[in-house]
Amino acid sequence: MRTQQLKYTQQKGWETVSKTEENINPQLIFAFGSSQLIAQNTPLASLRNSYPNAVFVGGSSAGEITDTLVLDDTIIATLVEFKHSKVAYVSETINHADESFNVGSNLVKKLDKKDLVHVFIMSEGLNINGSELVRGVRDVMPENVVATGGLAGDGPHFKETYILNENGEASKNLVSAIGFYGTKLSVAYGSLGGWDNFGIERLVTKSNKNILFELDGKPALELYKSFLGEYAKDLPSSGLLFPLNLRTNRNDEPVVRTILGVNEENQSLTFAGDIPEGSYVRLMKANFDRLIDGAIGAAESTLKNHGGNKPSLAILISCVGRKLVLKQMVEEEVEGVSDVLGKETCLAGFYSYGEISPFSNESKCELHNQTMTISSFYELD
């Protein structure tokens, strides 16, 4: 496997930002960028002209990752040439979040299952129920195949997100997937958070899928605002700083849920994934050291599953909430991943509105918020 990375800015156009591989002929191009630049289509059109046989996957972000840098207002394109493996692109339109389960299952049904080793998903970031999307994917996925990926972002704005369609053009209300094929492709993954719980655990007494109405019989938005204090006036964006820890039963790993929107009229909160009635939630807050340690832990988890081989490529998907909390320290979590995986591993990725991954190679795929998730690839000779 060989890689090359390019960066696009409005001022300079495309420029190489990684060591140039001679005569690279990519079958796959990951492209993550700001909503404004992705929506223009012109930058990626020039790449499509240069690499007409490449499959494009990606979309808009809340920050772009290349090597150990976290950038804004760019497009980062990662060109991937496989020696033995192949890829295939499929997509589904989503018109309403209630369609999320069917969209997930239909997406996987479109993929040829012979020699399928991994699925990478890029989803619309706002008009989606990420939990239902993942359930739909799991429902029809072959037993030995796992999906990873993320929900597109729009910086801290939460207005519109874009996914690249089969022509590499920006589209709204789309969910895409790349199927990876080949017996010589090793794929590993890991996902960890690093937030601290505070306050008491509360019972979800009224909810509808990813919309939370009541906690302990009290209006959810009213109660949530009482925790946030001065941050309440900046909702929903300030909710990224105070996610919820969710557990549906005592035996499951807890997952983190982040707010996507608020409704003052009915005092509800809308999340990126389900908040089931009868589940328990606790408020969480940032711990800088633990956030960075979480990213390092995700890298260690993915590395140990490659049998001692350093991956050639790692796609990092971290939550926009982590970026807003870490601020100028945000590159430290990417540097921590690089220290674990090594300089020979090409790092790419983006900051998202939700992350799709198992916690480790031994667990099932879940929707996460506020985590660093890593999908790493190594091709045997």
N, C-alpha and C positions, 0 to 999 in steps of 0.2 A: 504494500500500500504506500502510495506517495501523496503528499499534500502540498498545497501552496495557498497562501492567504493574500487577499487584496483588500484594500481599503478605499472606499469612495467618500469624498467630501464635496460639498457644493463648490468650494474654492479651487480644489486641485484635481477633481475628477478621480479616476482610478490610479492607484499606485500600489506597488508590491510592498507588503509589510513583513513577509517571512522570506527565508532563504528560498531562492527560486530553484525549482526542480526543472531540469532541462527537458523540453519537449513533453510537458505533462499533457495527458489526454484524459481529462476527468470524465467519469461516468456520472458523478454526483457533485452538485454544488450546493452547500448550505449557505443561505444568505439571510442575515438578520440586520435590521436597521431601524432608524427612526420612522415613525408613521409618515411624516412629511416626505422623506426621501423615497421610501418604499412605494408610496402612493403615486409618485411621479412616473414610475415605470421606465423612464428613459435610461437611468443608469444600468438597470439590469438588462435592458434591451441590447445594449452594446456587448454585454457579456454573452448573451444568447447568440449574438452574431459570431462571436469568437469561438464559442463552444456549442454548436448547434445540436450535438448529439448528447449533451449532458442533461440529466434530470435535475431540476431545481426544487429545493424544499426550504421553507423558512417563512418569515413574515416580519411584522413590526414588533418593536421591542421597547423596553424601558431602560435600555442601556446595552451596549454591545461589548462582547468579550473577545479579545485577541491576545494571545500569549498571556502576559500578566497584567494587561491594561484593561480598564473599563472605560469605555468611551460613550459619548452622546453625539447625536446629530451626524452619524456616519452610517454606512452600510459596510459590514464585514462579510466578504465572500470567501468561503473555504472550499477550494477545489480538491476533490478526492479521486484518485485513480487507483482502482483495484487491479490486482494481478489475476485473481481467480474468481472473485465474487461479482454478483450482479445485483441490480436494484430495480424496483418497479414503483411507480407512483399511482396512487388512487386518491379520490376525494369525494366528499359529500357536502351538499348545501344544507345549511341549518337555518330554518326560518323562525323558530321559536325554541326557547330553552327546553320546553316539554318534549322536544324531539331528540334530545341528547342521547338517550339509550339506543334508539333505533339507528341514529347516525353512527354511533360507535360500532354496533354490530354489522351494519351494512358496509361500513368501511373495510372491516376485516374480511367479510364475505367476498369482496371484490378481488382480494389478493389470492394468487395461486399459492397453495399450501405446500407444494412439493419443494423440498430443500429450503423452506423458509426458516430462517434462524433468528430473526429479530424484526420488530416493527417500531418505527419512529414516527410519532404523531405530532403534528402542528395544528393547533385549534384556534379558531376565533376566541377572543379573550373575554368578551363581555356578554354576548347573547348565548350563553352556554351554561349548563349544569355539569361541571367537570366530573363530579362523582358518578352521575348517570352515564356520561360518556365512557368513563373507564369501565363501568359495569357492563355496558354493551360490548365493549371490546373484549373483556374477559369472557363473556358469555359464549363467544364463538371462536376464541383463539385456540389453536392447537395446544395441547397440554404442555409441551416442552418449549413453547415460544412465549416471550414476554414483550410487552410494549413499554417504551419510555417516550418522553417528549415534554411538551409544555403548551401553555395557553399564551397567545400573543399578547404583547403589551402596548401601551400608548403613553409611555413616560408616567408622570403622576396625574395625567389628565382624565383618564377613564372615559374618553369620548368615542373613539373609533379605533378598531384594530384591523389589520390586514393579514391575509394568508396568501402565499404564492400559489396560483393555480397550475394546471398541467402545462401551460405555456410560459410559466415563470413570471406571470403578471399578477399585480396586487388585486385581490378580491375580498369583499366583505362577506360575512356569514358563510364561511367555508371551513371545513375540517379536512386536513390532508394527512396522508400516511405514506411512508416509504417502507416497502418490504425489502429486507436484505436476504440474499440467497447465496448459499455456498457452504460446503462442508469444511472449508479451511478458514472461515471467519469466526473469530472469538469475540464475543460481546459480553461485557460485564457492566454492572451498575451499582450505585449506592446513593443513599439519600439520608441526610441528617439535618437537624435544625439548630438548636442551641439557645432556645428562649427559656426564660424562667417563669414558672407559675407564680401568681400571687392572688390573694383574696380567696374566698371560699368557693367550693364547687357548687354549681347550681344546676337544677333540673330543668330540662327543656319541656315545658308544659304545653306549648302550642307552636307548631311549625308546619310548613308545607314544603317538602323537599328542601330547597336551599334558601327558603325564606323563614326567618325566625320571628315569631310574634310575641312569645311570652317566655320568661324565665321565672321559675318559682311562682307562677301565676301573676306576674307583674309585666307591664309592657316592656318589651326587650330594649327598644331604643331609649326609653326613659332611664332604665336601669343602667344601660351601657354608658350613657352620657354622664351619669352620676360618678362613674369610675374615672372617666376621662378628664373631668374638671375643665381647665382652660382649653384643652385640646378638642373639646366637643364642638366648638364653633367651626372647626376645620374639617368636619366629617364630609364625605367619606374618606378623603385622603389620609387624615390623621389616624383612621382605624388601622392603617398598615403598621402603625407603631404598637398597637395593642391587639394582637390576634387572639383567637380562642383556641384552647386545647380541648379537643373533643374525644370522648370515649363512649362507645356504644355498649360495651360490656367489659368486665374486668379482665378478660383473657386477651383482648385485642390490643395491639400497639395503638396508643393514642395518635391522632392526626391533628394537624393544625388547620384552622380555617380563618380566612381573611375576608373582610368586608369588601363588597363591590359597590354597594349602594344603600341608601337609607330612604325610608318613606315616612315623612313627618305625619301624614294624615292617619295612617294606621299604626304608627309607632313600631314599624318593622325594620329588620336588617336583612339585606340580601347578601349571601355569601357565594364564593366560587364553587362550593360543593355542598352536599346535603348536611342538614342539621336535624337528625331524626328526633321525633317526639320520644321521650323516655330516656334520651341520652343525657350525659352530664358534660358540662363545660366549665372551664376556669379561664380567667383572663391571664394573659401572658405579657411580659415586658422584656425589653432587650437586655442582654448581657454581652457586651462587646467581645470579651475573651471567649465565651462559649459559642458565639456565632462563628467566629473564626475557627475554633476547634471543631465545630460541626462540619465545616467545609473540609477540613483536613481528614476528619473521620470518614466522610463520604469517599474521599480519594483513596484512603487506605482500604476501604471495603471493596472498591472496584479493582484495585491493584491485585489483591490477594487471589482474585478469581481468574486471573490471566495466567496462572501457573508459573509465575516468576518472570513472564515476558512483559516488557514495558509496552503499553499501548502506543500505536502510531497516532491515534486521534482520540481526543476526549471532548465531548460536547457538554458544556457546563450550562445548566439552567438554574438560575437562582432567582429568588423572589424580589420584586421591586421594593417590598417592605424592608428587606435586609439592606438594600442599597440606600434607602432613605435614612435608616438608623445609623449605618456605618459611616455614611457621608465620605469624608476624605480618606477614611480608613478602608473603603470598600475593596481596594485592590489587594489588601492583605489577605482576604479569603481566597482570592485567585492565586496569589503568590504561594499560599499554603498548599493549594492543590498542586501547583507546579513543583514545589519542593518534594512532594511525595511521588508524583508520576515521573518526574525527570524532564530535563530540557529537551530530550528527543521527542517528547510527546507534543503534538500540535494541539493547542488549546483554542477552542472556539465556543461561542454560545451567546446567551442573552439573559437579561433580567425580565421576568415574566409576571403574569397574573395568576399563575398556577403551574405546578410541576407534576409530571406523570412519571412514576417510577415505583418499583418495589423498594422497601427499606434496604434490601440486600438481595443477593442471588438466591436466597433460600425462602423468600416471602413473596406474596402475591402483589400485583400491581395496584397502586392506590393513587388517588389525587392528593397532592400535598400543597400546602401554602407555607411560605416563610422558610423553605428549606433550600439547601444546595443539593441539587441532584446531578449526577454524573453518569453519562453513557460513554463507555470507552470501547475502542475497536482495535483489534490486532489481527492481521492476516498472516497465516502460516505460509511459508514458502512451499 
